[in-house]
Each structure stands twice: as structure tokens, then as C-alpha cells.
Amino acid sequence: MNYRLHHPIALICAFVWVGFVCAISFMEAWLKFRAYGVTLPIGLGIGRLVFQALNRVEWALAVAVLADLLWRRVAWPPRGLIVLPVLILFIQSLWLLPALDERALLAIHGHLPGPSHLHLLYVVGEVVKVAALVILGTRLVRVTTVQG
């Protein structure tokens, strides 16, 4: 009995994507403010740069996942597991990140913006995205027995 993964690139990229989001959104984002000497403007400046880079990496990984799934049109996982993280990334890219970036720039220039739920929405999106990607990755691990 031989085993074969149908979508190895999508599998790897899904879990690398999870790792990036967890490392940046759930660790770096708040830890940088605990470092000695990091002021709010410096932390926000670092955060803007890091989240712009994360967004680019996420798009590259999303394209790789989609390309692998489209290239090998066998053993597709449920479509929602693919659409959901890409949809969240799309919303983050076009609305949430620009809005958060605008707020960060205000704070960097000394104009503290009022209260907002944008960070909470971003975090909820990250949690849902990671959950969908983990489920997608586990579904991609399912192997098909090949007679040989």
C-alpha cells in the first residue's frame, strides 16, 4: 500500500500561513510594546511595516494554495475552507488594514484617535482565518490509498 498527498504545496502553504499569522498577529503585535524603550509611535511604526509585509506574504501563500488546488483538480476539500480565509484576507487588505494604518498614522503624529472596534474585528478575522486554515490543512492531509 502506497500513500500519496494530492495537494502537498497547498498543505505546506496552509500551515506556513497559519504560522505567519500566529507569530505576527498573536505574538509580535502586542509583544513589541513590552520591549524597553519602545514608545507608542515607534511600536506603531514597526507594526505598520510588519503588517504590510505579512499581508504580502499572506497573498503569496493564498495564491500558492489556490494554484495547487486548481492545478491538481482531485480530492478537493470543502470550498468554504478555501474561500473563507481568502475572503477575510480580501476584507483585511481592502478595508481593515488601511483603516488601522490611518489610525496608526494619526497616533504616530500625536493625534490619538478615538475608540474603535477595528482591532477587535481584525483579531476575530485572524482567529477565523487560522481556524479555517488549520481545518483546511488537516483535510489536505487525508491521503488516498494507491494500489500498486
Secondary structure as GFF3:
##gff-version 3
##sequence-region A 1 148
A	DSSP	beta_strand	2	4	.	.	.	ID=ss1
A	DSSP	alpha_helix	8	23	.	.	.	ID=ss2
A	DSSP	pi_helix	24	28	.	.	.	ID=ss3
A	DSSP	alpha_helix	29	31	.	.	.	ID=ss4
A	DSSP	three_ten_helix	32	34	.	.	.	ID=ss5
A	DSSP	alpha_helix	40	71	.	.	.	ID=ss6
A	DSSP	alpha_helix	79	91	.	.	.	ID=ss7
A	DSSP	pi_helix	92	96	.	.	.	ID=ss8
A	DSSP	alpha_helix	97	108	.	.	.	ID=ss9
A	DSSP	alpha_helix	118	141	.	.	.	ID=ss10
A	DSSP	beta_strand	144	146	.	.	.	ID=ss11
###
